[in-house]
Structure formats: C-alpha cells, structure tokens
Amino acid sequence: MADNLTAFSWLSLIVFAIVIFFCIHPLRVPIPFTHGRFGVSHIWLDIATAPIVGILVLLATTSINGLVLRDGIVGSEHGIQPYSVVLLIFALAYICISIDVTGFFEYVAFQVTKRGGSSGHRLFLYLFLLSTIMTIFTSNDVVVLTITPIVCYLTQETKTDPKAYLVSTFIVCNIASLALYIGNPTNIIVAQAFRINFIQYSAWMGLPTLLAVGLAYLMCFVVLRSHIPVNIPSPPPEAEERYQIRDRWGAFIGCAVLLACLLGLMIVPIFADVPVWMLTLPFGAIMIGKDMIMDLTRNCRPQKTEHENIELGSGGTSEVRMLRRESSNEQNVSLSSESVENKECLIESKDASAEDNISVEMNGTHSGPTNSVRTERNSVASASSRVPAPSRSRLGSRQGSSLAEVESCDGSDLLVEETRKKSSIVSRMSAWSNALPTVYHVTVRLPWKLIPFALGMFILCESLAANGWTSLLAKGMAHLSVGGHMIPMVFFTGLVTTVACSVLNNLPMTILFARVFSHPDFDATMLSIIGSSEADSARVVYALRRGGMFALIIGSNFGGNLTYLGALAGLMWDDLLRKRGMGIKQTQFFIWCIIIMPVVLFGALAVLVAEFAVEGYYM
C-alpha cells in the first residue's frame, strides 16, 4: 500500500475521473481504416467499454498489477466480493423481468390508476403508494420501466400535465429502494462489504425509510401542487385492453418464486451463515426452468394461424405468440445503408427505415447507445414494442435479396462473407426466439452492460486503494466525526455521499466509500482521535464505522434524486421521457429536488442517529 502519493496515484485518479465522464457522456470513436467494410466502423466509450479501456491503460502503464485485477473481480480481504454482487443482481433481475413480461406489473399499475377516478389528488396519492410498494419488493429500475410509460400514455391520452406524477413516482423510487437489501445494487454492495444479512439490514433501514417516504410525499405534494390537476378525464377505453396480464400462470408462479426468495433471505440467515448470492441464484434458476418449461409446453400445442393469434388479443396462450412475434421482429437486423467501395453500392433492407426507430435497452439503461460496438446499424425491438414481425419466408427472402445485391455490386468476397455471417446469426437467434420466446425476451432485457461496468469500477476502486487514495479518504472521513461523535459522522457522511452520488453516479461512489470505511487507516485514525486508552475504544470505532456505513446506504439511494446521472435509474428515466417528447429539464428537476430532498435526507439521518442512541452506542 502506497503511503505517499506518486505519479501512479495521480494517473489512477485521472483515469477514474475520465472513465466516470464517459460512462455518463458516451463518446463515439471511429475506427481508422475500416470505413464500415468489416461490419464495424466505430466503438462507443460508455458504461460497458470505458471501464475496460481505463483498466487497460492502468495495466499498460504498470499503475496496477495482476493482484489488483484479481481483487477487483474475486474480492479482497476487506469483505467485498464483486462477482457475488453481480450474480445476486442478475438472479434478482431475471426474476423481476420474467414477472414483468407477463404484464403483471403493468396490469397492477393500470388498475391502481383507474381507482384514482377523476380526482387528480387521489391519483397522485395512489401512484405514490404504488411506486413505494413496488420498489420495496422489486427495485427502482423495475418501477421506472413499468410505471413511467403508463403515466406517459395516460396523461398524453387525457391531455393531463404529467410532471407531478412523473417526478413524485421517480423520487419515491429512489427512497423506497432503501427499505430492503434487494432494492438497489448499492445496498447489496455495502451489505456485502460489512457482512450484513437481510434481517439486520431491514431492521436498521426500516424506520428511516418509513419516515423518508412520509416526508417525501408531503414535500412532493407541496412543491408540485401547482402541477397536480384537480380533475382528470377517464382513461381511454383501449387502455383496459392494452394493460392486461398476458400470462396469468406465469405471473402467479413468478410472484410465488419472488416471495419465496424474499422469505429465504429473511429466514435462512437466522440458522446459517450462507452467502446471499447462494440463496438467490437457485430461485433465478427456478424461474429460468419455469420459463423454459412453459415455452416448450406451449410449443407442443396446436398452432393457430397468424390471423387467429392476433384476434386472440392478450388472453389464453396468445401472450407467448405475441412474444414470439416480437422476438422474431427483434431478429430483423437491418443491413447498413452506408457507402461501400467509395459509395458505389448500397445495401438496402425493405424495412430498415422502420427498424431504425426501434431500440432495446440491452443493459437496462439508456445512458448511452445500445451496443458498445455497432454492427452496421443493429436495431432490436424493445420489450414494449408491438410491431408485427415478418414471416419466415419474408425474412428468408430479405436475407437472400441482400446477398444477391451484395454479389451484384462489386463481387467483393469479403463483403459477401460478412453478410452471410449476419444471416447465420439472424437465423440462429430467430430459432431461439421461436423455441423459447419468454426466455429470449427476458434474456434480452437483462442489464448485460452492468457486468463490465460493475466489475470495471470495482477494479478501478482497487487501483485507487493500491495507489494511496483510499487511505487518504479514510483518514478524511474519520475526521468528519469531529472528535469521535456519532451525530456528525452520520450527518456529514450522508451529506457527502449524497452530493458525491450526483457527480460520480451511485454505483462507483458506493464501491469507493465502502472501501474507505473498511480501510485499516479509518480505524487507526479514529483511535488516534478518541484516544486509544479508552476502555471501550474498539466498540466506539465499530459503532462509528457502522454509522458511516448506514449513512452511506442512505446517501447512495437519495443521491439519485438530485441529478439524472446520480443513478442508472435516472439516466433510464430521462431517456424514456425524451423518447416520448415529455422530457423534464435537468435544471427544473434539480430545483424541485433541492427543495424536497434536504428535508427527506435530514429526517432519515435523524432516525438513524436515534436508532444508534437506543442501541446505546457512543454519541
């Protein structure tokens, strides 16, 4: 461990800052000498690629070594196991997304919206409560993807101002996610770092969440009151048919699996010390097995004509055929209309213009372009799209036509081979989507970009630790206790991490500060502040570290309510609104939240301090 800052220390810090910048503001980088000939003309520096590039730079300059790389993936002596965090997140994500594709969450959200009737204030309350409950038992990302499109659709159809509903539901998503271990990936990171089980976490965070949600409702109502309509028109008649459960058995089994998973997380730690990812992974596997069995079972049923399938709507077994049509449409990869050989020949696809307007969140976020490496204008239909898919014969004819056009242009063997490879990939994915439409649909929606982003940030934070920065931050955070007292430790940590979230994004911020509070220099500095001769000094240091740790969890959740870049959910929410022409300016969002969030943050931190006082910890 480097005690003094060196050139490598500054390089690691600069690389870390640049990586964060490109994760938030993706950059398109052309690849020289390709000109689209090999199917790749540029790459994107975004949340999937920027951390990897940053790590390669540090390795090339010998700023880090293989040990740092290993600790960033497998884990270090301080308790964080990055691979287990990723496994846990993906297991829970598959369960929640599998339930979502059945239409269950949309159905519940719409029914709650209907109960609001013609009262704008009642609808405001119902949507707020629904967002709170759904976030507690799923995650903020799931709620953003589910409730936001419904609010946008209903307010557009009824010509109602959506701002109050959109902002309040988003704010409470980032507050209610504090309640349970699974509500936010940042909760998982901190709990893993300090070995806190599900019950311990909920016991400490339950009351702060309860007060924070209550304060958030009052503040949102006061600040956004001018944007809440007194009366609202009824939802359009077609909305009832649009938001139906497409797979009732799938929804029932999925909810049962999610409930069993939550019960397992609560009960098992009482009797055994089992890693959380080992508890959630089997339930994720059960959901995959359930989806595969239901897909294969439906495939054995007599097939209906396309016309009959469309007439079936969303009832019976048509939901899977709907998925199959959507999945088939996802395979229609349009060939680029870019110039080939000095623009002498264009490769055209009949439906390219339609497909270019359809995109999917392969990473569960909208912080950047869909694919890190573009393969000739790859477009895939999103989960909510309802665009009819072409038949197999059309797909085959399009592929054949494209091949013929390529061969007739200039006879380039290389280009023909590339096009054949694309056709082969399309065929394989089409076969998969037809055989297992639900599994395919859920798999496409999993946050794949989170893997390189999370592991990359773990490694970059390890590089900061190896080059002395984490030690420096640990000493600074210890001094925030102002003589070793709990109240300044909790309030200063909550404030610092909330602000840092809005600048760094909550995931890298949480990884960094979790390493700070688990660093040996934090303990050593605290002992020097309170005096190592104190009989209960070890207990005081332990209490202060836990106070900072729980304040970090609060800051990592609430920090997403100041700027869009504070959390991946914020970037995703902003993108959803912009695509629907309902974007809210960052400055306006910040003005509202800078009035709302200080009150909410102060209330949650005050409850946390009170909990430590009840426990008899040093104040």
WOGIFEN-V841942 format. One record per residue. RES is the residue in one letter. PSI is psi as a letter, one per 30 degrees, with the letter a starting at -180 (999 if undefined). NEAR is the number of other ideal C-beta (glycine too) atoms within 8 Angstrom. Layout:
BEGIN
RES_PSI_NEAR / RES_PSI_NEAR
END
This chain:
BEGIN
M_k_6 / A_k_11 / D_e_5 / N_k_5 / L_k_9 / T_a_9 / A_e_5 / F_e_11 / S_e_12 / W_e_9 / L_e_11 / S_e_17 / L_e_11 / I_e_8 / V_e_14 / F_e_14 / A_e_8 / I_e_10 / V_e_15 / I_e_11 / F_e_8 / F_f_12 / C_e_15 / I_e_9 / H_i_5 / P_k_12 / L_k_8 / R_k_8 / V_j_8 / P_k_6 / I_j_9 / P_l_4 / F_g_4 / T_e_9 / H_h_6 / G_f_12 / R_e_8 / F_g_7 / G_f_8 / V_j_11 / S_f_9 / H_l_9 / I_l_11 / W_k_16 / L_j_10 / D_a_15 / I_f_16 / A_e_13 / T_e_12 / A_e_14 / P_e_17 / I_e_10 / V_e_10 / G_e_14 / I_e_14 / L_e_8 / V_e_9 / L_e_14 / L_e_10 / A_e_6 / T_g_8 / T_g_7 / S_f_11 / I_l_14 / N_a_6 / G_e_5 / L_e_6 / V_e_12 / L_e_13 / R_e_8 / D_e_10 / G_f_13 / I_e_11 / V_e_7 / G_l_10 / S_a_7 / E_f_3 / H_g_8 / G_f_11 / I_k_15 / Q_j_10 / P_e_13 / Y_e_10 / S_e_12 / V_e_15 / V_e_12 / L_e_11 / L_e_13 / I_e_13 / F_e_11 / A_e_13 / L_e_13 / A_e_12 / Y_e_13 / I_e_15 / C_e_12 / I_e_12 / S_e_15 / I_e_14 / D_e_14 / V_f_15 / T_f_14 / G_g_15 / F_e_12 / F_e_12 / E_e_11 / Y_e_11 / V_e_10 / A_e_14 / F_e_13 / Q_e_8 / V_e_12 / T_e_14 / K_e_8 / R_f_7 / G_f_11 / G_b_7 / S_g_6 / S_j_10 / G_e_11 / H_e_8 / R_e_9 / L_e_13 / F_e_13 / L_e_9 / Y_e_12 / L_e_16 / F_e_13 / L_e_9 / L_e_13 / S_e_15 / T_e_12 / I_e_9 / M_e_15 / T_e_17 / I_e_11 / F_f_8 / T_c_11 / S_l_13 / N_e_15 / D_e_11 / V_e_14 / V_e_14 / V_e_14 / L_f_11 / T_e_13 / I_e_13 / T_e_14 / P_e_11 / I_e_13 / V_e_14 / C_e_14 / Y_e_10 / L_e_12 / T_e_12 / Q_e_10 / E_e_9 / T_g_11 / K_h_6 / T_k_10 / D_j_8 / P_f_11 / K_e_9 / A_e_13 / Y_e_12 / L_e_14 / V_e_13 / S_e_17 / T_e_16 / F_e_14 / I_e_14 / V_f_16 / C_e_14 / N_f_15 / I_e_16 / A_f_16 / S_f_14 / L_f_16 / A_e_11 / L_l_12 / Y_e_11 / I_f_10 / G_f_14 / N_k_12 / P_f_10 / T_e_12 / N_e_17 / I_e_14 / I_e_14 / V_e_15 / A_e_13 / Q_e_13 / A_e_14 / F_g_13 / R_h_7 / I_k_7 / N_l_9 / F_e_11 / I_e_9 / Q_e_8 / Y_e_13 / S_e_12 / A_e_7 / W_e_10 / M_f_13 / G_e_9 / L_e_8 / P_e_16 / T_e_13 / L_e_8 / L_e_11 / A_e_15 / V_e_12 / G_e_8 / L_e_11 / A_e_14 / Y_e_12 / L_e_8 / M_e_12 / C_e_15 / F_e_11 / V_e_7 / V_e_9 / L_g_13 / R_e_8 / S_f_4 / H_g_7 / I_j_12 / P_k_7 / V_e_6 / N_k_7 / I_k_10 / P_l_8 / S_l_5 / P_l_12 / P_l_7 / P_e_5 / E_f_6 / A_e_12 / E_e_9 / E_e_8 / R_e_7 / Y_i_11 / Q_l_11 / I_k_10 / R_f_11 / D_j_13 / R_e_7 / W_e_7 / G_e_16 / A_e_13 / F_e_8 / I_e_9 / G_e_15 / C_e_10 / A_e_8 / V_e_13 / L_e_14 / L_e_8 / A_e_9 / C_e_13 / L_e_11 / L_e_8 / G_e_10 / L_f_14 / M_e_10 / I_e_8 / V_e_10 / P_f_12 / I_e_5 / F_f_5 / A_l_5 / D_i_3 / V_k_8 / P_k_7 / V_e_15 / W_f_11 / M_f_8 / L_e_13 / T_e_14 / L_e_11 / P_e_8 / F_e_15 / G_e_13 / A_e_8 / I_e_9 / M_e_13 / I_e_10 / G_e_8 / K_e_13 / D_e_14 / M_e_10 / I_e_8 / M_e_13 / D_e_14 / L_e_10 / T_e_8 / R_e_9 / N_f_7 / C_f_5 / R_l_7 / P_k_3 / Q_k_3 / K_l_7 / T_l_5 / E_e_6 / H_e_6 / E_e_8 / N_e_12 / I_e_7 / E_f_6 / L_f_12 / G_b_7 / S_g_11 / G_l_7 / G_b_5 / T_g_8 / S_f_12 / E_e_14 / V_e_13 / R_e_11 / M_e_12 / L_e_14 / R_e_11 / R_e_11 / E_e_16 / S_e_14 / S_e_14 / N_e_13 / E_f_12 / Q_f_11 / N_i_14 / V_j_12 / S_k_12 / L_k_13 / S_k_8 / S_g_8 / E_l_8 / S_k_9 / V_k_14 / E_i_9 / N_h_4 / K_h_7 / E_f_8 / C_k_10 / L_k_7 / I_j_13 / E_l_9 / S_k_11 / K_e_5 / D_g_10 / A_e_12 / S_e_6 / A_e_8 / E_f_12 / D_f_9 / N_g_7 / I_k_12 / S_l_8 / V_l_12 / E_i_11 / M_f_10 / N_g_13 / G_g_14 / T_l_13 / H_g_9 / S_f_14 / G_a_9 / P_l_9 / T_e_9 / N_k_9 / S_e_9 / V_j_7 / R_k_12 / T_i_9 / E_i_12 / R_h_11 / N_k_9 / S_k_11 / V_k_12 / A_k_11 / S_l_9 / A_e_10 / S_f_5 / S_k_9 / R_h_6 / V_k_9 / P_k_7 / A_k_10 / P_l_10 / S_l_7 / R_e_6 / S_e_6 / R_e_8 / L_e_14 / G_e_8 / S_e_8 / R_e_13 / Q_e_11 / G_e_8 / S_e_8 / S_e_14 / L_e_12 / A_e_8 / E_e_11 / V_e_13 / E_f_8 / S_f_5 / C_d_13 / D_g_8 / G_g_5 / S_j_10 / D_e_6 / L_e_8 / L_e_12 / V_e_11 / E_e_8 / E_e_10 / T_e_13 / R_e_9 / K_e_8 / K_e_13 / S_e_11 / S_e_8 / I_e_9 / V_e_13 / S_e_9 / R_e_8 / M_e_11 / S_e_12 / A_e_8 / W_e_9 / S_e_15 / N_e_9 / A_e_9 / L_i_11 / P_e_14 / T_e_15 / V_e_11 / Y_e_13 / H_e_14 / V_e_13 / T_e_7 / V_e_11 / R_f_11 / L_k_11 / P_i_11 / W_e_8 / K_f_14 / L_f_14 / I_e_8 / P_e_12 / F_e_14 / A_e_14 / L_e_14 / G_e_14 / M_e_13 / F_e_13 / I_e_15 / L_e_18 / C_e_15 / E_e_15 / S_e_17 / L_e_14 / A_e_12 / A_f_11 / N_g_15 / G_f_13 / W_e_12 / T_e_13 / S_e_13 / L_e_9 / L_e_12 / A_e_15 / K_e_11 / G_e_8 / M_e_14 / A_e_12 / H_f_9 / L_f_11 / S_f_13 / V_i_9 / G_g_6 / G_h_10 / H_k_10 / M_e_15 / I_e_8 / P_e_10 / M_e_15 / V_e_16 / F_e_12 / F_e_10 / T_e_15 / G_e_16 / L_e_10 / V_e_11 / T_e_17 / T_e_15 / V_e_10 / A_e_12 / C_e_18 / S_f_10 / V_e_7 / L_f_9 / N_k_13 / N_f_16 / L_e_14 / P_e_14 / M_e_14 / T_e_14 / I_e_13 / L_e_13 / F_f_13 / A_e_15 / R_e_16 / V_e_12 / F_f_15 / S_g_11 / H_k_13 / P_e_6 / D_f_10 / F_e_15 / D_e_9 / A_e_8 / T_e_12 / M_e_15 / L_e_11 / S_f_8 / I_e_11 / I_f_12 / G_j_8 / S_f_7 / S_f_4 / E_k_8 / A_e_3 / D_g_7 / S_e_12 / A_e_6 / R_e_8 / V_e_13 / V_e_12 / Y_e_8 / A_e_12 / L_e_14 / R_e_13 / R_e_11 / G_e_16 / G_e_13 / M_e_13 / F_e_12 / A_e_16 / L_e_16 / I_e_13 / I_e_17 / G_e_17 / S_f_16 / N_e_16 / F_f_18 / G_f_17 / G_f_13 / N_g_12 / L_e_13 / T_l_10 / Y_e_9 / L_f_11 / G_f_13 / A_l_14 / L_e_14 / A_e_13 / G_e_14 / L_e_14 / M_e_16 / W_e_12 / D_e_13 / D_e_11 / L_e_14 / L_e_13 / R_e_9 / K_f_6 / R_g_9 / G_g_5 / M_g_10 / G_k_7 / I_k_11 / K_k_6 / Q_e_9 / T_e_6 / Q_e_8 / F_e_12 / F_e_10 / I_e_8 / W_e_11 / C_f_11 / I_f_9 / I_e_9 / I_e_14 / M_e_13 / P_e_8 / V_e_9 / V_e_14 / L_e_15 / F_e_9 / G_e_12 / A_e_16 / L_e_14 / A_e_8 / V_e_11 / L_e_15 / V_e_14 / A_e_8 / E_e_11 / F_e_14 / A_e_10 / V_e_6 / E_f_6 / G_g_4 / Y_l_10 / Y_k_10 / M_999_8
END
